[in-house]
Amino acid sequence: MSGAGRIVRVNPSAAIPGGEVIIECADFDTSNVGTCGSWFEDSPGRLVAASASRVLAIVPEMNGSGEARVMLESNSQRTAPAKLIVGRKLAEDLHLVANPAFDPDDGSLYVTRSGSRGQQFPVTIFRIDANGAVSDFTGEVANPTGIAFDKSGQMFVTSRLDGNVYRITPFKEPVAFARNLGVATGLAFDKEGRMYVGDRMGTIYRINGIGEEKAWAQLEPSVSAYHLAFGPDDALYVTGPTVSSFEVVTKIDQNGQQSVFYRGLGRPHGIAFDAEGYLYVAASLRGRRGIVRITPDGQDAEMFVAGMNVVGLAFSQAGDMVVATHEAVYSLPLGIRGALL
């Protein structure tokens, strides 16, 4: 065994650049801390803390992506490598505040440059095709926030500037579908095809097929946005950051009855279910940040993907997880299928 000891595991086993991972180890020699380091392939990671059994390190920007070798170094000796899945950057110079969304017809990904409230950009929604090519989509929706596709593959977008939901035509033209929804943010469809929109001030609206809205549930106001996803039980799950550091995922059944599904997250944002009923939340958990995975019964949670400034996620048809930060989107080949409603 080298003076660097050995790596037991990397936790979590997936990350995006900038994320903080725990490298559990044995016999790591920290007697001369100036010689200690971490490596992710050929790129050095920044050490946050180190002991003989535990190292905190920041995942660096890397030339490659996918499965990466992680090593610890002490006194010019390195451990045998462990494995970490590192996300590949798809696009940057964005401003997302919620989940991106995959087009169910062709697998392309839609992301936003939302900007601060009232800020204008020539392009506010971008399309990333299955080959990773980024193209302008539209700039006619100001402050786009939530994006979702209905059962027919029709794209809808909320604007937190004017409180409208827009239907995007095949000619990329936004047509107002529902109006006067407050600070419209989250957007989701139930199994019956009904639309739900979250107003940052606390109202969840149910909207029928001709755009008529009805206040359906009332929650505590959020400091940034509401994020919505339907679970396999056809209940609506909601997150909305407040000033608390011990926040909840709220479950609302089809009768509008509310209950706490999980409590203990910091600033929870975008949420999504996988096909097995696990819920993934962009949040912090016990001081660690990234994508949190919660068990189907809501009894346990773990940090699943390490990352900073994470605001949303989505699952591709190929089983990749897309993780969105305020500035960029990354793709991780995790083999997870998203829930189908």
Residue, then its C-alpha position, 0 to 999 in steps of 0.5 A: m500500500s502506498g503512503a497515500g493509502r487507498i480510496v474506499r469510495v467516492n460519495p456521491s458517485a456522480a458530480i458536475p464540475g464545481g461539485e463537492v465530493i467526499i472521498e472516503c479513504a483509509d490510511f491517507d497520510t496527511s502528516n505533510v498536508g502541503t504534499c496532499g492532493s486529489w486528481f480527477e483524471d489529469s486535472p487537480g481537484r481543490l482540497v477543502a478538508a483532509s484526514a486519514s479517512r475522509v477527504l472533501a474535494i471540489v471536482p474541477e473542470m475537465n477535458g472529458s466527461g463520463e466515467a473519470r478516475v479519482m486518485l488521492e496523492s500524498n508525498s508524491q504517491r497516489t492511490a489506485p483510482a476510484k470511479l466517478i461519473v462527471g457531467r459533460k457540459l452541453a451549453e453555458d451562458l444561460h440563466l435557468v431558474a427551473n427544470p429544462a425539458f426534453d421534447p418527447d418527439d425528437g429528444s431535443l432539450y430546451v433551456t432558457r436564458s431567463g434573466s432577472r425580472g424584466q431583463q430583455f434578451p434577443v434569445t430567451i429559449f435555446r434548443i439543444d439537439a440529440n447531437g449536442a448542437v445548440s441553436d436559437f429557438t425564440g426570444e419572444v417569451a420574456n423571463p421564461t421559467g417553466i417548460a413542459f410538454d403535454k400528451s400531444g407533444q405541445m410545448f408550453v412555457t410560463s413567463r414570470l414577467d407577465g404571469n402568462v402561460y404560452r403555447i409555442t406553435p410549430f412556427k416557434e410563435p408564442v400564443a398566450f394560453a392562460r393569463n393573469l397567473g401572478v408570478a407564473t413559474g412551475l408548470a406540470f400536467d397530470k395524467e388527465g392532461r390538465m395543466y397546473v401552474g405555480d404562482r410564486m405568491g403561493t397559489i397553485y392553479r389548475i387550468n382546463g383545455i381552453g386556458e381557464e384557470k381556477a385556484w386549486a391550492q394555496l401554499e406559503p409564498s416562495v422567495s424565488a419560484y414554485h417547482l411542480a412534478f406529478g408522481p406515480d400516485d398522480a399527486l402533485y409534488v411541489t417545492g418552493p424555496t422560502v427563508s427556512s433552511f429546513e424546507v419541505v416537499t409538499k404533496i397535494d392529492q387530487n382533492g387538493q389535500q396537502s401533506v409533507f412528503y419530505r422535510g429537511l432540504g435547503r432551498p429546493h428547486g426543480i424536481a422530477f420523478d424516475a420510472e421507479g418512483y424516486l424523487y430527485v430534487a435540486a437542493s442541499l441536504r445536510g450542508r451538501r449541494g446538488i441533486v438529492r434523491i428521495t425514496p418513494d415512501g419519502q422516508d430517506a434521502e441521499m445526495f445523488v449528484a454533487g453540484m453547486n448552484v443547481v436549479g433543475l434536472a430532466f431525464s432523456q429518453a436514453g437514460d441520461m440525467v441533465v443537471a441545470t445550474h444557473e449558468a449551464v447544463y450538463s449531461l450525466p450517463l446514469g441509465i435512469r429512466g424518467a417517469l411517464l405520465 
